Amino acid sequence: MPDASESESEPVVEIASSVLGEMFAHARDALPNECCGLLVGTEARIERAERARNLKASPTRYEIDPADHFRSIRGARAEGLSVIGAYHSHPRTAPEPSPTDLIEASDSALLCVIVSPATGEALGEQVGGFRLVEDRFVRVALVVGDSRRPRTTRSIGGEPRSTA
């Protein structure tokens, strides 16, 4: 499996809890197949997740419909935002990049978010953020926050952080 290592200066991207909820809902709706979509926002914050059609319709592969991609680009530009990455699900495995994810990754500027829906009583929803650096994925910390509230956020799977 590709190395999704964490570095000492792990990059951080803020994400609203509602955006996480939408990605998990999409992953559950797409079962048993992988879902996929696009992430719209800024370099520092994911503002929304936009569902895309998975042209592969597979439990182990995805391909974002180019029409959905272009729609997201146009919508983001109209709001002064950008498509900053993509998300997809791993229906039966942890949210870690697979060898296929590494082979098919091509743009190091884009954020890659992988969600794993709850698929059993002992399992909970899980999410991982990554960027392609040279020939491997590097973990990106996704921090749940709401820019309309004070700048105290919580790290997914970690301790609370204050960004003030």
C-alpha positions as CSV (number, residue, x, y, z in Angstrom):
1,M,0.0,0.0,0.0
2,P,1.3,3.5,-0.7
3,D,2.9,5.4,2.1
4,A,0.4,8.0,3.5
5,S,2.9,9.2,6.0
6,E,2.5,12.2,8.3
7,S,5.3,14.8,8.4
8,E,6.2,17.1,11.3
9,S,4.6,20.1,9.6
10,E,1.4,18.3,8.5
11,P,-0.7,20.7,6.3
12,V,-4.1,21.6,7.7
13,V,-7.3,22.2,5.8
14,E,-10.5,23.3,7.5
15,I,-13.8,21.6,6.7
16,A,-17.4,22.3,7.9
17,S,-19.1,19.4,9.6
18,S,-22.0,19.8,7.1
19,V,-19.5,19.1,4.3
20,L,-18.3,15.9,6.0
21,G,-22.0,14.9,6.5
22,E,-22.7,15.4,2.8
23,M,-19.7,13.2,1.8
24,F,-20.7,10.4,4.2
25,A,-24.3,10.6,3.0
26,H,-23.1,10.3,-0.6
27,A,-20.9,7.3,0.3
28,R,-23.9,5.5,1.9
29,D,-26.2,6.4,-1.1
30,A,-23.7,4.9,-3.5
31,L,-23.2,1.6,-1.7
32,P,-22.0,-0.9,-2.7
33,N,-20.1,1.2,-5.2
34,E,-17.6,4.0,-4.6
35,C,-18.9,7.5,-4.7
36,C,-17.0,10.5,-6.0
37,G,-17.3,14.2,-6.1
38,L,-15.4,17.5,-6.1
39,L,-14.3,19.8,-3.3
40,V,-14.9,23.5,-3.7
41,G,-13.2,26.2,-1.6
42,T,-9.9,27.8,-0.9
43,E,-6.5,26.4,-0.2
44,A,-7.2,26.6,3.5
45,R,-10.9,25.6,3.7
46,I,-13.3,23.2,2.0
47,E,-16.6,25.2,1.5
48,R,-18.6,22.4,0.0
49,A,-18.6,18.9,-1.6
50,E,-20.4,18.5,-4.9
51,R,-21.5,15.1,-5.9
52,A,-20.4,13.8,-9.3
53,R,-21.4,10.7,-11.3
54,N,-19.0,7.8,-11.0
55,L,-18.6,6.6,-14.6
56,K,-17.0,3.4,-13.4
57,A,-20.0,2.4,-11.1
58,S,-17.6,0.0,-9.3
59,P,-17.0,-0.9,-5.6
60,T,-13.3,-0.5,-6.2
61,R,-12.9,2.3,-8.8
62,Y,-14.2,5.7,-9.7
63,E,-14.1,8.1,-12.5
64,I,-15.6,11.6,-12.2
65,D,-17.9,12.5,-15.0
66,P,-16.1,15.4,-16.9
67,A,-19.5,17.2,-17.3
68,D,-19.8,17.3,-13.5
69,H,-16.2,18.5,-13.2
70,F,-16.7,21.4,-15.6
71,R,-20.0,22.3,-13.9
72,S,-18.2,22.5,-10.6
73,I,-15.4,24.6,-12.0
74,R,-17.9,27.1,-13.5
75,G,-19.9,27.3,-10.3
76,A,-16.8,27.8,-8.1
77,R,-15.4,30.5,-10.4
78,A,-18.7,32.4,-10.3
79,E,-18.3,32.6,-6.5
80,G,-14.6,33.5,-6.5
81,L,-13.7,29.9,-5.3
82,S,-11.9,27.0,-6.9
83,V,-12.2,23.3,-7.3
84,I,-9.5,22.4,-4.8
85,G,-9.7,18.6,-4.9
86,A,-11.8,15.5,-5.2
87,Y,-13.3,13.0,-2.8
88,H,-14.3,9.4,-3.2
89,S,-15.3,6.5,-0.9
90,H,-13.8,3.2,0.1
91,P,-17.0,1.3,0.8
92,R,-15.3,-1.6,2.6
93,T,-11.9,-0.4,3.6
94,A,-10.2,2.3,5.6
95,P,-9.8,5.8,4.1
96,E,-6.2,5.3,3.1
97,P,-5.0,5.7,-0.5
98,S,-5.0,2.4,-2.4
99,P,-2.4,1.4,-5.0
100,T,-5.0,2.3,-7.7
101,D,-5.4,5.7,-6.1
102,L,-1.7,6.3,-6.4
103,I,-1.5,5.1,-10.0
104,E,-4.4,7.3,-11.1
105,A,-3.4,10.4,-9.1
106,S,-2.0,13.1,-11.4
107,D,-2.2,16.5,-9.8
108,S,-0.3,17.4,-6.7
109,A,-2.1,20.7,-6.3
110,L,-5.4,18.9,-5.6
111,L,-6.6,17.6,-2.3
112,C,-7.7,14.0,-2.1
113,V,-10.3,13.1,0.5
114,I,-11.3,9.5,1.1
115,V,-14.4,8.7,3.2
116,S,-15.3,5.3,4.5
117,P,-19.0,5.0,5.5
118,A,-20.0,3.0,8.6
119,T,-20.3,-0.5,7.3
120,G,-20.8,-2.4,10.5
121,E,-21.6,-1.9,14.2
122,A,-18.0,-1.9,15.2
123,L,-17.0,0.5,12.5
124,G,-17.7,4.2,12.4
125,E,-17.5,6.8,9.6
126,Q,-13.8,7.6,8.9
127,V,-12.2,10.2,6.7
128,G,-8.6,10.9,5.5
129,G,-7.1,13.8,3.6
130,F,-4.1,13.5,1.4
131,R,-1.9,15.3,-1.2
132,L,0.3,13.7,-3.9
133,V,3.9,14.6,-3.2
134,E,6.3,13.2,-5.9
135,D,5.3,9.5,-6.0
136,R,3.5,9.1,-2.7
137,F,0.5,10.5,-0.7
138,V,1.2,12.7,2.3
139,R,-1.5,13.1,5.0
140,V,-3.3,16.4,5.3
141,A,-5.0,17.2,8.6
142,L,-8.7,17.9,8.1
143,V,-9.9,20.1,10.9
144,V,-13.7,20.5,11.5
145,G,-14.5,24.1,11.9
146,D,-17.2,26.7,11.0
147,S,-15.9,30.1,9.9
148,R,-19.1,31.7,11.3
149,R,-18.1,30.7,14.8
150,P,-15.1,31.5,16.9
151,R,-11.9,30.0,15.4
152,T,-11.8,27.0,17.7
153,T,-11.9,23.8,15.8
154,R,-11.5,20.1,16.4
155,S,-9.1,17.8,14.5
156,I,-10.8,14.7,13.1
157,G,-9.5,11.9,15.2
158,G,-7.4,14.2,17.3
159,E,-7.3,16.8,20.1
160,P,-9.0,20.2,19.9
161,R,-7.0,22.9,18.2
162,S,-7.3,26.6,18.5
163,T,-6.6,28.6,15.3
164,A,-7.0,32.0,16.9
